[in-house]
Amino acid sequence: MKFETRGSGAPETAELPEEVSGEGKKNLTGKQKPVFLYLVILFAIAFLLILFSFVMQHRSNAELLRQLQSQADILQELRQIEEKYDNALAEIASLKETVDGLTEENEDIRAQADQHFRAETALTLLWQLNDGYEQGAGEDVCRPLLQQLQEDKLYEALPDTAAAGEESPRAAYDRIARAMAE
């Protein structure tokens, strides 16, 4: 090995013998020990920093994972609420259809009840009119009954059919109305 000396402007080279005596080796290894110790300490500090960084990253990831799990749970709850809402809307639509059907049925029943009431009223008035006409009560009893049947058009509710051999209520009304008109 050749070494150059510094200081004077002229380069001086000195060669070290290939073999260094035992005392020289100790001296070199003694100088290498602090460097080796320094490197070990630096590597240990670097390892500790990497370990600390890993632990902090793991902690951060765990917290993020908890937040994501919380958000996933919230989304699941929202989906369940949305399903309940959709089911409720479907049930409401079904109930509206049922209400509409029942409303139509109720209107039909009311119309039938109204027809039956009109027919019953017309039959009652016709019975009173026929009874008064048959007994010869005169115009003061029969005329108001006939006018009431005509004004409310109740005579239209009188049935056209009767039992065999009997006069229908509508035919009886027509007969009495013609007789009263004469």
Backbone as JSON, one array per atom type, in Angstrom:
{
  "sequence": "MKFETRGSGAPETAELPEEVSGEGKKNLTGKQKPVFLYLVILFAIAFLLILFSFVMQHRSNAELLRQLQSQADILQELRQIEEKYDNALAEIASLKETVDGLTEENEDIRAQADQHFRAETALTLLWQLNDGYEQGAGEDVCRPLLQQLQEDKLYEALPDTAAAGEESPRAAYDRIARAMAE",
  "N": [[0.83, -1.17, 0.0], [0.42, 2.21, -0.66], [1.01, 5.39, 0.68], [0.31, 8.79, 0.68], [1.83, 11.72, 1.79], [0.81, 14.63, 3.43], [1.14, 18.11, 3.33], [3.94, 19.24, 2.83], [4.72, 20.42, -0.31], [5.68, 18.48, -2.0], [5.07, 15.31, -3.22], [5.21, 12.59, -1.18], [5.77, 9.31, -0.91], [5.05, 6.54, 0.98], [5.64, 3.3, 1.88], [3.84, 0.78, 3.49], [4.67, -2.01, 5.35], [3.73, -5.27, 4.31], [2.89, -7.02, 6.2], [1.65, -6.27, 9.3], [2.75, -5.63, 12.5], [1.71, -7.29, 15.56], [1.07, -5.4, 17.5], [0.31, -3.22, 15.98], [-1.95, -4.15, 14.73], [-3.71, -4.36, 16.85], [-3.93, -1.73, 17.47], [-5.21, -0.73, 15.16], [-7.63, -2.15, 15.22], [-8.57, -1.2, 17.58], [-9.16, 1.38, 16.87], [-11.19, 0.89, 15.11], [-13.21, -0.13, 16.67], [-14.77, 1.99, 18.04], [-15.98, 3.08, 15.77], [-17.36, 0.9, 14.79], [-19.08, 0.47, 16.97], [-20.42, 2.9, 16.9], [-21.73, 2.59, 14.4], [-23.35, 0.38, 15.02], [-24.98, 1.52, 16.98], [-26.22, 3.5, 15.44], [-27.6, 1.85, 13.59], [-29.26, 0.53, 15.39], [-30.77, 2.66, 16.36], [-31.95, 3.41, 13.96], [-33.39, 1.08, 13.46], [-35.1, 1.12, 15.68], [-36.5, 3.47, 15.1], [-37.73, 2.7, 12.72], [-39.28, 0.61, 13.73], [-40.87, 2.05, 15.55], [-42.17, 3.7, 13.7], [-43.55, 1.72, 12.29], [-45.28, 0.75, 14.31], [-46.77, 3.07, 14.85], [-47.94, 3.44, 12.33], [-49.41, 1.09, 12.18], [-51.17, 1.53, 14.29], [-52.49, 3.8, 13.33], [-53.66, 2.69, 11.04], [-55.32, 0.8, 12.26], [-57.11, 2.49, 13.59], [-58.24, 3.78, 11.39], [-59.4, 1.58, 10.19], [-61.32, 0.94, 12.12], [-62.93, 3.21, 11.87], [-63.8, 2.9, 9.22], [-65.2, 0.49, 9.5], [-67.2, 1.36, 11.2], [-68.5, 3.17, 9.5], [-69.33, 1.37, 7.57], [-71.13, -0.14, 9.08], [-73.02, 1.84, 9.59], [-73.89, 2.34, 6.98], [-75.06, -0.15, 6.45], [-77.16, -0.1, 8.29], [-78.56, 2.05, 7.22], [-79.32, 0.94, 4.77], [-81.04, -1.07, 5.69], [-82.99, 0.53, 6.85], [-83.86, 1.83, 4.55], [-84.92, -0.35, 3.16], [-87.02, -1.01, 4.9], [-88.49, 1.34, 4.6], [-89.14, 1.21, 1.87], [-90.7, -1.11, 1.94], [-92.74, -0.19, 3.59], [-93.8, 1.79, 1.93], [-94.75, 0.19, -0.15], [-96.67, -1.24, 1.24], [-98.35, 0.85, 1.95], [-99.23, 1.63, -0.59], [-100.63, -0.67, -1.27], [-102.59, -0.63, 0.71], [-103.87, 1.73, -0.03], [-104.99, 0.95, -2.46], [-106.74, -0.97, -1.48], [-108.39, 0.68, 0.07], [-109.45, 2.3, -1.95], [-110.86, 0.36, -3.39], [-112.7, -0.45, -1.43], [-114.0, 1.98, -1.07], [-115.24, 2.32, -3.53], [-116.93, 0.1, -3.43], [-118.43, 0.82, -1.21], [-119.72, 3.08, -2.25], [-121.26, 1.86, -4.21], [-122.89, 0.28, -2.59], [-124.19, 2.3, -1.17], [-125.55, 3.51, -3.28], [-127.25, 1.41, -3.99], [-128.65, 1.19, -1.59], [-129.88, 3.68, -1.59], [-131.51, 3.39, -3.85], [-133.14, 1.29, -2.94], [-134.33, 2.58, -0.76], [-135.71, 4.63, -2.09], [-137.44, 3.04, -3.6], [-138.87, 1.78, -1.55], [-140.06, 4.01, -0.31], [-141.6, 4.93, -2.46], [-143.31, 2.71, -2.82], [-144.63, 2.75, -0.37], [-145.95, 5.25, -0.53], [-147.52, 4.69, -2.8], [-149.08, 2.62, -1.82], [-150.54, 4.01, 0.15], [-151.82, 5.83, -1.56], [-153.28, 4.1, -3.25], [-154.88, 2.85, -1.33], [-156.35, 5.04, -0.39], [-157.6, 5.8, -2.8], [-159.1, 3.52, -3.41], [-160.85, 3.52, -1.27], [-162.23, 5.73, -1.79], [-161.41, 8.27, -0.96], [-160.98, 10.69, -2.1], [-159.94, 13.73, -3.81], [-158.5, 15.43, -2.15], [-156.95, 13.84, -0.45], [-155.72, 11.98, -2.14], [-154.53, 13.49, -4.24], [-152.25, 15.03, -3.17], [-150.55, 12.87, -2.52], [-150.13, 11.7, -5.03], [-148.89, 13.85, -6.34], [-146.53, 14.04, -4.84], [-145.31, 11.63, -5.5], [-144.83, 12.18, -8.17], [-143.29, 14.58, -8.21], [-140.83, 14.02, -6.88], [-140.04, 12.09, -8.53], [-140.45, 9.51, -7.79], [-142.08, 7.56, -8.73], [-140.67, 6.33, -10.71], [-139.14, 4.48, -9.42], [-140.8, 2.44, -8.84], [-141.54, -1.03, -9.07], [-141.86, -2.98, -12.1], [-142.75, -5.47, -12.25], [-144.82, -8.19, -11.03], [-146.41, -10.59, -8.86], [-147.83, -13.58, -10.24], [-150.92, -13.04, -11.74], [-151.46, -10.71, -10.37], [-151.59, -7.11, -10.19], [-148.93, -5.03, -11.29], [-146.91, -2.77, -9.29], [-146.2, -0.48, -10.72], [-148.05, -0.46, -12.81], [-150.39, -0.13, -11.31], [-149.99, 2.45, -10.31], [-149.98, 3.91, -12.74], [-152.65, 3.44, -13.56], [-154.13, 4.68, -11.49], [-153.17, 7.3, -11.73], [-154.08, 7.98, -14.31], [-156.81, 7.85, -13.87], [-157.13, 9.87, -11.99], [-156.47, 12.03, -13.5], [-158.55, 12.37, -15.23]],
  "CA": [[0.0, 0.0, 0.0], [1.19, 3.45, -0.71], [0.37, 6.54, 1.3], [0.9, 10.07, 0.34], [1.85, 12.59, 2.94], [0.3, 15.97, 3.12], [1.87, 19.16, 4.01], [4.91, 19.87, 1.95], [4.2, 20.38, -1.66], [6.18, 17.34, -2.76], [4.44, 14.07, -2.82], [6.08, 11.56, -0.64], [5.05, 8.07, -0.78], [5.68, 5.6, 1.91], [4.99, 2.0, 1.82], [3.75, 0.05, 4.74], [4.98, -3.4, 5.11], [2.54, -6.08, 4.09], [2.47, -7.56, 7.49], [1.75, -5.3, 10.38], [3.01, -6.38, 13.72], [0.56, -7.49, 16.43], [0.73, -4.16, 18.18], [-0.34, -2.38, 14.98], [-3.31, -4.67, 14.52], [-4.51, -3.97, 18.01], [-4.14, -0.31, 17.35], [-6.22, -0.51, 14.14], [-8.9, -2.66, 15.7], [-9.0, -0.29, 18.64], [-9.77, 2.52, 16.2], [-12.4, 0.42, 14.43], [-14.25, -0.42, 17.66], [-15.73, 3.09, 18.19], [-16.73, 3.23, 14.53], [-18.31, -0.22, 14.78], [-20.08, 0.78, 18.01], [-21.22, 4.0, 16.35], [-22.6, 2.01, 13.38], [-24.35, -0.44, 15.71], [-25.93, 2.44, 17.62], [-27.02, 4.1, 14.36], [-28.52, 0.84, 13.09], [-30.25, 0.28, 16.44], [-31.68, 3.81, 16.35], [-32.74, 3.31, 12.73], [-34.34, -0.02, 13.67], [-36.13, 1.6, 16.61], [-37.33, 4.44, 14.37], [-38.58, 1.92, 11.81], [-40.25, -0.09, 14.59], [-41.81, 3.06, 16.03], [-42.97, 4.07, 12.54], [-44.46, 0.6, 12.02], [-46.31, 0.74, 15.36], [-47.64, 4.22, 14.63], [-48.7, 3.15, 11.12], [-50.38, 0.05, 12.55], [-52.17, 2.18, 15.11], [-53.27, 4.64, 12.43], [-54.46, 1.78, 10.21], [-56.37, 0.22, 13.11], [-58.12, 3.53, 13.8], [-58.92, 3.95, 10.11], [-60.22, 0.38, 10.01], [-62.49, 1.11, 13.0], [-63.8, 4.21, 11.25], [-64.43, 2.29, 8.05], [-66.18, -0.48, 9.98], [-68.32, 2.15, 11.71], [-69.22, 3.67, 8.34], [-70.0, 0.22, 6.94], [-72.29, -0.45, 9.92], [-74.02, 2.89, 9.35], [-74.46, 2.08, 5.65], [-75.93, -1.31, 6.58], [-78.37, 0.36, 8.96], [-79.3, 2.87, 6.25], [-79.95, 0.02, 3.81], [-82.17, -1.69, 6.37], [-84.04, 1.56, 6.97], [-84.39, 2.04, 3.2], [-85.77, -1.51, 2.86], [-88.25, -0.83, 5.68], [-89.22, 2.44, 3.97], [-89.72, 0.68, 0.63], [-91.78, -2.03, 2.33], [-93.85, 0.63, 4.08], [-94.42, 2.41, 0.76], [-95.51, -0.85, -0.85], [-97.85, -1.53, 2.07], [-99.25, 2.01, 1.82], [-99.86, 1.53, -1.91], [-101.6, -1.76, -1.19], [-103.71, -0.15, 1.52], [-104.62, 2.71, -0.83], [-105.81, 0.18, -3.4], [-107.83, -1.56, -0.7], [-109.31, 1.77, 0.43], [-110.16, 2.67, -3.17], [-111.83, -0.71, -3.67], [-113.77, -0.36, -0.43], [-114.75, 3.2, -1.34], [-116.14, 2.02, -4.66], [-117.94, -0.84, -2.92], [-119.3, 1.61, -0.34], [-120.56, 3.91, -3.12], [-122.24, 0.96, -4.82], [-123.86, -0.09, -1.54], [-125.01, 3.49, -0.91], [-126.46, 3.68, -4.41], [-128.28, 0.38, -3.86], [-129.49, 1.56, -0.45], [-130.71, 4.8, -2.03], [-132.54, 2.82, -4.73], [-134.09, 0.56, -2.1], [-135.09, 3.56, 0.01], [-136.66, 5.27, -3.01], [-138.48, 2.06, -3.93], [-139.72, 1.59, -0.36], [-140.87, 5.22, -0.16], [-142.58, 4.93, -3.56], [-144.31, 1.68, -2.54], [-145.45, 3.22, 0.75], [-146.86, 6.28, -1.05], [-148.48, 4.03, -3.69], [-150.03, 1.89, -0.97], [-151.45, 5.0, 0.71], [-152.61, 6.35, -2.67], [-154.21, 3.05, -3.66], [-155.85, 2.67, -0.24], [-157.25, 6.2, -0.41], [-158.38, 5.75, -4.03], [-160.05, 2.41, -3.29], [-161.86, 3.88, -0.28], [-162.94, 6.91, -2.29], [-161.07, 9.4, -0.09], [-161.11, 11.94, -2.86], [-158.74, 14.39, -4.32], [-157.73, 16.09, -1.1], [-156.01, 12.87, 0.11], [-154.98, 11.3, -3.22], [-153.76, 14.41, -5.08], [-150.9, 15.29, -2.6], [-149.72, 11.66, -2.63], [-149.77, 11.57, -6.45], [-147.92, 14.91, -6.64], [-145.26, 13.69, -4.2], [-144.72, 10.58, -6.33], [-144.39, 12.76, -9.44], [-142.26, 15.6, -8.0], [-139.55, 13.39, -6.54], [-139.86, 11.03, -9.53], [-140.43, 8.24, -7.07], [-142.81, 6.57, -9.51], [-139.69, 5.58, -11.52], [-138.58, 3.42, -8.59], [-141.79, 1.37, -8.67], [-141.25, -2.21, -9.88], [-142.76, -3.27, -13.22], [-143.17, -6.88, -12.18], [-145.65, -8.56, -9.88], [-146.69, -12.02, -8.81], [-148.79, -13.99, -11.27], [-152.32, -12.71, -11.49], [-151.6, -9.44, -9.65], [-151.2, -5.92, -10.93], [-147.62, -4.54, -10.83], [-147.03, -1.44, -8.66], [-146.12, 0.58, -11.74], [-149.34, -0.46, -13.52], [-151.38, 0.44, -10.39], [-149.75, 3.9, -10.31], [-150.46, 4.45, -14.03], [-154.11, 3.37, -13.55], [-154.65, 5.71, -10.58], [-152.8, 8.61, -12.28], [-155.01, 8.26, -15.42], [-158.15, 8.07, -13.32], [-157.14, 11.18, -11.32], [-156.33, 13.05, -14.53], [-159.83, 12.54, -15.91]],
  "C": [[0.88, 1.24, 0.0], [0.37, 4.55, -0.09], [1.07, 7.79, 0.85], [0.84, 10.94, 1.58], [1.39, 13.97, 2.51], [1.2, 16.99, 3.81], [2.86, 19.83, 3.08], [4.41, 19.74, 0.54], [4.62, 19.15, -2.43], [5.48, 16.08, -2.29], [5.48, 13.08, -2.35], [5.23, 10.32, -0.49], [5.82, 7.18, 0.15], [4.9, 4.31, 1.84], [4.98, 1.39, 3.18], [4.09, -1.4, 4.44], [3.67, -4.19, 5.03], [2.05, -6.63, 5.41], [2.66, -6.5, 8.54], [1.94, -6.12, 11.64], [1.76, -6.45, 14.56], [0.13, -6.23, 17.12], [0.0, -3.23, 17.24], [-1.76, -2.84, 14.71], [-4.21, -4.27, 15.66], [-4.87, -2.51, 17.9], [-5.22, -0.02, 16.31], [-7.57, -1.01, 14.61], [-9.43, -1.79, 16.81], [-9.65, 0.94, 18.04], [-11.07, 2.12, 15.52], [-13.54, 0.18, 15.41], [-15.22, 0.75, 17.84], [-16.57, 3.29, 16.93], [-17.78, 2.13, 14.44], [-19.43, 0.01, 15.79], [-21.0, 1.9, 17.54], [-22.2, 3.48, 15.3], [-23.7, 1.16, 14.01], [-25.4, 0.45, 16.35], [-26.82, 3.08, 16.56], [-28.03, 3.1, 13.8], [-29.6, 0.54, 14.12], [-31.26, 1.42, 16.48], [-32.56, 3.76, 15.11], [-33.79, 2.21, 12.87], [-35.47, 0.42, 14.6], [-37.06, 2.61, 15.93], [-38.27, 3.71, 13.4], [-39.65, 1.19, 12.6], [-41.31, 0.88, 15.1], [-42.74, 3.5, 14.89], [-44.0, 2.98, 12.21], [-45.61, 0.57, 13.04], [-47.28, 1.89, 15.16], [-48.52, 4.01, 13.39], [-49.78, 2.11, 11.41], [-51.52, 0.66, 13.37], [-53.09, 3.05, 14.25], [-54.18, 3.78, 11.55], [-55.6, 1.16, 11.01], [-57.48, 1.23, 13.35], [-58.93, 3.76, 12.53], [-59.85, 2.77, 9.85], [-61.47, 0.45, 10.89], [-63.47, 2.12, 12.41], [-64.53, 3.64, 10.04], [-65.49, 1.27, 8.46], [-67.41, 0.24, 10.52], [-69.16, 2.68, 10.55], [-69.95, 2.54, 7.64], [-71.24, -0.18, 7.75], [-73.4, 0.57, 9.7], [-74.69, 2.68, 7.99], [-75.42, 0.89, 5.7], [-77.25, -0.92, 7.25], [-79.22, 1.2, 8.01], [-79.99, 2.0, 5.21], [-81.16, -0.66, 4.43], [-83.32, -0.71, 6.51], [-84.68, 1.8, 5.61], [-85.31, 0.88, 2.8], [-87.1, -1.4, 3.61], [-89.12, 0.26, 5.05], [-89.89, 1.96, 2.7], [-90.88, -0.27, 0.92], [-93.0, -1.25, 2.82], [-94.57, 1.31, 2.91], [-95.27, 1.41, -0.02], [-96.78, -1.18, -0.08], [-98.85, -0.38, 1.97], [-99.97, 1.97, 0.48], [-100.93, 0.45, -1.91], [-102.83, -1.33, -0.4], [-104.54, 0.9, 0.77], [-105.52, 2.01, -1.84], [-107.0, -0.44, -2.68], [-108.87, -0.5, -0.34], [-110.12, 2.19, -0.8], [-111.22, 1.64, -3.52], [-113.0, -0.66, -2.71], [-114.62, 0.89, -0.63], [-115.74, 2.98, -2.48], [-117.27, 1.09, -4.21], [-118.94, -0.09, -2.04], [-120.24, 2.48, -1.18], [-121.64, 3.07, -3.79], [-123.33, 0.59, -3.81], [-124.76, 1.1, -1.22], [-126.02, 3.72, -2.04], [-127.59, 2.66, -4.34], [-129.23, 0.71, -2.71], [-130.42, 2.71, -0.82], [-131.84, 4.3, -2.94], [-133.6, 2.08, -3.91], [-134.96, 1.52, -1.28], [-136.13, 4.25, -0.87], [-137.79, 4.3, -3.36], [-139.42, 1.85, -2.75], [-140.63, 2.8, -0.15], [-141.98, 5.26, -1.22], [-143.68, 3.9, -3.29], [-145.22, 2.09, -1.39], [-146.45, 4.27, 0.27], [-147.92, 5.66, -1.97], [-149.52, 3.26, -2.88], [-151.05, 2.85, -0.37], [-152.38, 5.57, -0.36], [-153.67, 5.33, -3.09], [-155.29, 2.84, -2.6], [-156.85, 3.82, -0.23], [-158.15, 6.17, -1.64], [-159.45, 4.67, -3.94], [-161.17, 2.77, -2.31], [-162.61, 5.14, -0.68], [-162.66, 8.14, -1.46], [-161.12, 10.72, -0.84], [-159.77, 12.56, -3.17], [-157.91, 15.03, -3.23], [-156.74, 15.14, -0.43], [-155.13, 12.3, -1.01], [-154.07, 12.26, -4.0], [-152.39, 14.72, -4.46], [-149.97, 14.07, -2.7], [-149.24, 11.48, -4.07], [-148.73, 12.62, -6.84], [-146.54, 14.59, -6.03], [-144.55, 12.59, -5.0], [-144.15, 11.16, -7.63], [-143.25, 13.76, -9.25], [-140.89, 14.98, -7.72], [-139.17, 12.28, -7.52], [-139.72, 9.67, -8.85], [-141.16, 7.15, -7.85], [-141.86, 5.75, -10.39], [-139.09, 4.42, -10.74], [-139.56, 2.27, -8.38], [-141.46, 0.19, -9.59], [-142.31, -2.43, -10.95], [-143.31, -4.69, -13.15], [-143.98, -7.13, -10.93], [-145.84, -10.07, -9.91], [-147.76, -12.33, -9.86], [-150.21, -13.66, -10.84], [-152.52, -11.42, -10.74], [-151.11, -8.3, -10.52], [-149.85, -5.44, -10.38], [-147.8, -3.16, -10.2], [-147.0, -0.32, -9.69], [-147.44, 0.68, -12.5], [-150.42, 0.14, -12.62], [-151.23, 1.97, -10.35], [-150.3, 4.52, -11.59], [-152.0, 4.48, -14.06], [-154.7, 4.48, -12.69], [-154.36, 7.11, -11.15], [-153.73, 8.96, -13.44], [-156.39, 8.58, -14.88], [-158.24, 9.45, -12.65], [-157.05, 12.31, -12.35], [-157.67, 13.32, -15.19], [-160.78, 13.35, -15.13]]
}
